[in-house]
Amino acid sequence: MTTTLYAATRPSSATPVEQAFIELGIPHQTKRLDLEAGEQHDPAFLALNPNGLVPTLVVDDQPLFEGLAIIQYLGDRDGVERGLWPAPDTAERLQALSWTTWAYAHLQWAIRLMMFAGHPMVPAELHHAPLEKHARKLQRERLEVLEAHLDGRDYIVGDRYSLVDLTLASLLGWGISIGVDLEGLPRISAWLGQCTERPSYREIYGTTS
């Protein structure tokens, strides 16, 4: 089986998938696209992903795009055997699908809304203070859901680290870098500290313990 990951030359939405490959320790090739140079618009790449976005995974010439879909696929294909994804037909598998999808559909959406409404990387003419305030409220509500879920838990699903934790920790790490506030959320802070101490996290994000 030939597995090729298309990622970027700098941190991007492909970065959590790259970390997943490190955790899983499975053979693959990585092809990096220079997004600033527009390599993602090359016709050969658009034939794999018509959106012109990374990450894109190609398995035996068959493409799969969207970071969440790739992580869930890798969990099913390789994660169960390596203890990083719950087995089929278990309550934990349903929880894994729920929380990883929640991360992208709800938490990431609220963080991106905050970013577009007021972050310096977005043109000032697009900023909207009331929308940013609303986005922060939505973001906090979602984080409080996660804080409650972590009551009595070290990890989001089951009793050990998994690709579920990887998915949410990578998202929150990015969120903190653009202004997400974890004050008053001690369970999330403790859990995130464990996740960021993983060798794979330090390797992919260039941090040290």
N, C-alpha and C positions, 0 to 999 in steps of 0.2 A: 504494500500500500504506500503510495507516494502522497505526502502531505506538504503543501506549500502555503505559507502565510504571507500575505501582502500587508505590510505595515508601512509606517512613515519613517523618515529620517530623524524625526524628533518626537517627543512624547505626544500621543494622540489617543483617540478612542481605541486604537489597536493595542495600547500598552497593557491593559488588563489581560488581554488574550496572550500577549507575550509572557506575562507573569504566569499565567495558567500553564503554558508549555514548560516553563521552568519547573513548576511544582510537579507536573505530571512526568517529567523526564522522558518524553517520547521523542523519537527522531522526526525531524521535519526540516524543511528549508524555509528561510525567511528572505523575502525579496522586499527591499525598501524603496519606496517611491518618494521622490522629492516633490512634495505638494506645492511648495512655493514656485517650483519650475513648471508645474502643471502636468507632471507625468501621470497623474490619475486620470487625465482626459485622453490618454493614448487609446486609439481604437481597440487595441489588443486587450487592454485592461477593461475597457467599457464592455467588451464582450463577456467578461466574467462578472462584472458588477456595473450595471447600467447607471447607477447613481454616481459612479466615480468617487467612491469613498473607501477608506480603510476602517476596520480590517476586512479583508476578504480571504477566505480559506478555500483552497482547491484540493480536493481529495480524489485522486485517480481521475483527473480532468473534469471533475464535477464541482462547480463553485457553490460556496455558501457565504452569504454576507450578513452583516449585522453582528456586533460584538456579543450581545446576549445570546443570540442563536448559536454562535460558535462555541461559547463557554458551555452552554447546556448540551450541545452535541458532544464536545470533548468529555464532559462529565459522563454522559451515557456510554461513550465509546471506550474511554480509558480510565475515567475517574473512579468507577466502582471498584475495579481491580486494585487500584492504588489507594483505596480508602479515602478518597477525596470527594466522593459523590455518593449519595445514598442508593442502595439497590432498588431495582424496579419493584413495584407492588408493595412498597412500604409507606408508612405515614410520613417518614422523613423525606422520601422522594417528592411527595406532594408539597411538603413544606419548602423544599429546595426550589422547586419550580415557582412556587408562590412568591418567596422572598426575593429571588433574583429578578423576576419580572416586576415586582413591586419597586425594586430599586431603580429600574430604568423607566418604568411608566409613571411613577409618582414622585419619588425623591429626586431623581435627576431632573425631571421636568420643573419642579419647584426651584431647584438650584439654577437651572438655565434661565428661568424667568427672572430671577433676581439679577443674574449677570447681565442679561440684555437690557434690563430696566435701569441699571445704574453703575455697572463696572467700567473702570477707565479704559479697558480694552475695546469697549463698544463706543462708537461715535457719540459725542455728547448730545447731538441733535435727536438721538433716539432715546435718550434717557427720559424716565418718567417716574418722579419721586413717589406718587401714590401707588403706582404699580409695583415699584420696588418694595415698598412697605408691605403691600399685600402678599408679595412673593415670599418675603421673610416670614410672614405669619403662616403661610401654607407650609413652608419649609419646616418651621418649628413644630407644627402639628404633626407632620410626618415623622420627624425625629423623636417626638414624644411617644409615638407608636412603637418605634424601635426600642426606645429606652424601657418601656413597659415590658416588651417581649423579652428583653435581656435580664429581667429580674430572676435571679437564681440560676442563670445560665452563663457559661463561659463563652459559648459559641452560639451562632444563630440557629443552627440545625444540628441536633445530635450532641454528642459529648466530646467532639474533637473538631479541629480546624478542617474546613472544606472549601470547595470552590465558591460556595455561597458567601463565606466570610471574605474571600478574595474579592468577589464582585462588589460587595458593599463597601469594603475598606478602600478599594481603589477609587470608587466614586466619592466617598467622603474625604479622602485625602486630597483629591482635586477640589472638592467643594471648600475645604478649609483654606486652600491656597487662594481662593477668590472671595473669601469673606464669610463662609459658614461659621457660626459660633456654637461651640459645644458647652458653653457655660451652663451649669445647672443640670448637666446630663452625665453624671459620673459613670454609669454603667457603659454607655457608649464610649466614653473616653478610655475606660479601662480595657474594654474589648478592642478598641482601635489600637491601643498601645501594644497589645499582644500581636495583632495582625502586622503591624509595621515593623516588628522585630523579626519577622520571618526572613531567612536569608534570601528568598526569592524577591521579597519586597525591596530589601536593601540593594540587591543586584539591579533590579529593573529601574528603580527610582534614584539610584546613586546615593543612598543615604548610608550612614554608619550607625552602629549601636553606641 
